[in-house]
């Protein structure tokens, strides 16, 4: 395993319009204390976009001034000579960043089956896993098997569908593949917003706000969703809310929701994050490393919804 030379000092951008947001005892804790740390393994088959996603997160958090390139051999996580030559991850690497006062140790795991030892070492060291799924290629059998392994250990998980800038990207098909492979508790928290056929923003299903990314600034512009956008997302929003409520410790929420009460978004966000942290609910996010789409939402999820080391038992 290699630890890369990022200093993790960046403050990062503002919070944007992320739906995953709460203030708790761990938020803002000193980054040299367990309460202020998140250890997250990036998991997915080769070509899913893990390395470039890590680059984009580091850049969005201000840890590096700009993204590297796999072709140029100057990415943070693929720095070994063999990785530069093969243009793929070979060893487990760790890259830290600091966002909103929380330190996130990102563990980039190799995607090829030849390096499963490195991958499983990353999962043992992590307190949560971010499954990276390509919007072009979908889910393979090895990734499905790794999900099942994490399920046996009750590892908190989330899914990010990447490469949405690709001409053949299909978010809806990738989401359906994830639900077939991982189960129906895998539910989108955000939906892509398209302009002239290209994905330019994300609609937060709980907030009803759209984050628009221009490919220039890491901080998205935020606006309220239009009536048409809200209507198109109504089914997915209902599924998300019902899933969150079913995992809530407040048994009255479902009756109130079914009775027509509009449940406060802050309550839903808090219950969502608790369910993610204990490994019983799995949000799906959307991203493009090339354009920076979804980086603010991902950083919020990593720091707010995933557990601290104190919340996870040491593996046997």
Residue pairs with C-beta under 8 A, 6 or more apart in sequence:
1 91
1 92
1 93
1 94
1 118
1 121
1 122
2 79
2 80
2 91
2 92
2 93
2 94
3 93
3 94
4 76
4 77
4 79
4 93
4 94
4 95
5 76
6 58
6 63
6 64
6 76
6 95
6 96
6 97
7 63
8 31
8 63
8 96
8 97
8 98
8 103
9 62
9 63
9 98
10 61
10 62
10 63
10 64
10 97
10 98
10 99
11 62
11 98
11 99
12 60
12 61
12 62
12 97
12 98
12 99
12 100
12 299
13 60
13 61
13 62
13 218
13 219
13 296
14 219
15 21
15 100
15 296
15 300
16 211
16 219
16 220
16 222
16 296
16 297
16 300
17 204
17 207
17 209
17 210
17 211
17 220
17 222
17 296
18 204
18 211
18 296
18 297
18 299
18 300
18 301
19 189
19 190
19 204
19 205
19 206
19 207
19 265
19 269
19 297
20 189
20 269
20 272
20 273
20 283
20 297
20 300
20 301
20 304
20 305
21 269
21 300
21 304
22 266
22 269
22 270
22 273
22 304
25 35
26 35
26 36
26 102
26 308
27 100
27 101
27 102
27 303
27 304
28 36
28 100
28 101
28 102
29 35
29 36
29 101
29 102
29 308
30 36
31 37
31 98
31 101
31 102
31 103
34 308
34 309
34 310
35 308
35 310
36 101
36 102
36 103
36 308
37 102
37 103
37 104
37 105
37 308
37 309
38 102
38 103
38 104
38 105
38 127
38 128
38 302
38 303
38 306
38 307
38 308
39 105
39 107
39 125
39 126
39 127
39 128
39 309
40 104
40 105
40 106
40 107
40 126
40 127
40 128
40 129
40 130
40 302
40 306
41 107
41 109
41 122
41 123
41 125
41 126
41 128
41 129
41 130
42 50
42 53
42 54
42 106
42 107
42 108
42 109
42 129
42 130
42 132
43 50
43 109
43 119
43 122
43 123
43 129
43 130
43 131
43 132
43 143
43 146
44 50
44 111
44 131
44 132
44 133
44 134
44 143
45 111
45 134
45 137
45 140
45 142
45 143
46 88
46 89
46 110
46 111
46 112
47 111
47 134
47 137
48 111
48 132
48 133
48 134
48 137
48 143
48 162
48 163
49 132
49 134
49 162
49 163
49 289
50 89
50 108
50 109
50 111
50 132
51 70
51 75
51 77
51 78
51 89
51 108
52 67
52 70
52 75
52 289
52 290
53 132
53 160
53 162
53 287
53 289
54 75
54 76
54 77
54 95
54 106
54 108
55 64
55 67
55 68
55 75
55 76
55 77
55 289
56 67
56 287
56 289
56 290
56 292
56 295
57 97
57 106
57 295
57 298
57 299
57 302
58 64
58 67
58 76
58 95
58 97
58 106
59 65
59 66
59 67
59 218
59 292
59 295
60 218
60 292
60 295
60 296
60 299
61 97
61 98
61 99
61 299
63 95
63 96
63 97
63 98
64 76
67 75
67 289
68 74
68 75
68 76
69 75
70 78
70 87
71 87
73 84
73 87
76 93
76 95
77 89
77 93
77 95
77 106
77 108
78 84
78 87
78 88
78 89
78 90
78 93
78 108
79 93
80 90
80 91
82 90
83 89
83 90
83 91
88 110
88 111
88 112
89 108
89 109
89 110
89 111
89 115
90 110
90 115
90 118
91 110
91 115
91 118
92 107
92 108
92 109
92 110
92 118
92 119
92 121
92 122
93 107
93 108
94 105
94 106
94 107
94 108
95 105
95 106
95 108
96 103
96 104
96 105
96 106
97 103
97 104
97 106
98 104
99 299
99 302
99 303
100 299
100 300
100 303
102 303
104 299
104 302
104 303
107 122
107 125
107 126
108 122
109 118
109 119
109 122
109 123
110 118
110 119
113 142
119 146
123 129
123 146
123 149
123 150
123 155
124 315
126 155
127 156
127 306
127 307
127 308
127 309
127 311
127 312
128 155
128 156
128 157
128 158
128 306
128 307
129 150
129 155
129 156
129 157
129 158
130 157
130 158
130 159
130 160
130 302
131 143
131 146
131 147
131 157
131 158
131 159
131 160
131 178
131 182
132 160
132 162
133 139
133 143
133 159
133 160
133 161
133 162
133 174
133 177
133 178
134 161
134 162
134 163
134 174
135 161
135 162
135 163
135 164
135 166
135 169
135 170
135 171
135 173
135 174
135 286
136 163
136 166
136 168
136 169
136 170
138 173
138 174
138 177
139 174
139 177
139 178
139 180
139 181
139 182
143 181
144 181
144 182
147 157
147 181
147 182
150 157
153 315
154 278
154 279
155 279
156 276
156 277
156 278
156 279
156 305
156 306
156 307
157 279
157 282
158 276
158 282
158 283
158 284
158 285
158 301
158 305
158 306
159 178
159 182
159 186
159 282
159 283
159 284
159 285
160 284
160 285
160 286
160 287
160 294
160 298
161 171
161 174
161 175
161 178
161 284
161 285
161 286
161 287
162 287
162 288
162 289
163 169
163 288
163 289
164 171
164 192
164 199
164 286
164 287
164 288
164 293
164 294
165 198
165 199
165 288
165 290
165 291
165 293
169 199
171 191
171 192
171 199
171 286
175 188
175 284
178 186
178 284
179 186
182 282
185 243
185 280
185 281
185 282
186 282
186 284
187 236
187 239
187 240
187 243
187 281
187 282
187 283
187 284
188 205
188 236
188 240
188 283
188 284
188 285
188 286
189 204
189 205
189 206
189 240
189 272
189 283
189 284
189 285
189 297
189 301
190 202
190 203
190 204
190 205
190 284
190 285
190 286
190 294
190 297
191 202
191 203
191 205
191 233
191 236
191 286
192 199
192 201
192 202
192 203
192 286
193 199
193 200
193 201
193 202
193 203
193 210
193 212
193 229
194 200
195 201
199 286
199 288
199 293
200 212
200 213
200 214
200 293
201 210
201 211
201 212
201 213
201 220
201 293
202 210
202 211
202 213
202 220
202 286
202 293
202 294
202 297
203 209
203 210
203 225
203 229
203 233
204 210
204 211
204 297
205 233
205 236
205 237
205 240
206 237
206 240
206 241
206 265
206 268
206 269
206 272
207 265
208 224
208 225
208 230
209 222
209 223
209 224
209 225
210 222
210 223
210 224
210 225
210 229
211 220
211 221
211 222
211 296
211 297
212 220
212 221
212 222
212 223
213 220
213 291
213 292
213 293
213 294
214 221
215 291
215 292
218 292
218 295
218 296
219 296
220 296
225 233
241 257
241 263
241 268
242 254
242 257
243 281
244 268
244 271
244 272
244 275
244 281
245 253
245 254
245 257
245 263
245 268
245 271
246 254
247 271
247 274
247 275
247 280
247 281
248 254
248 271
248 275
249 271
249 274
250 267
250 271
253 263
253 267
253 271
256 263
257 263
272 281
272 283
272 305
273 304
273 305
275 281
276 282
276 283
276 301
276 305
276 306
277 305
277 306
277 307
277 311
278 307
283 301
283 305
285 294
285 297
285 298
285 301
286 293
286 294
287 293
287 294
287 295
287 297
287 298
288 294
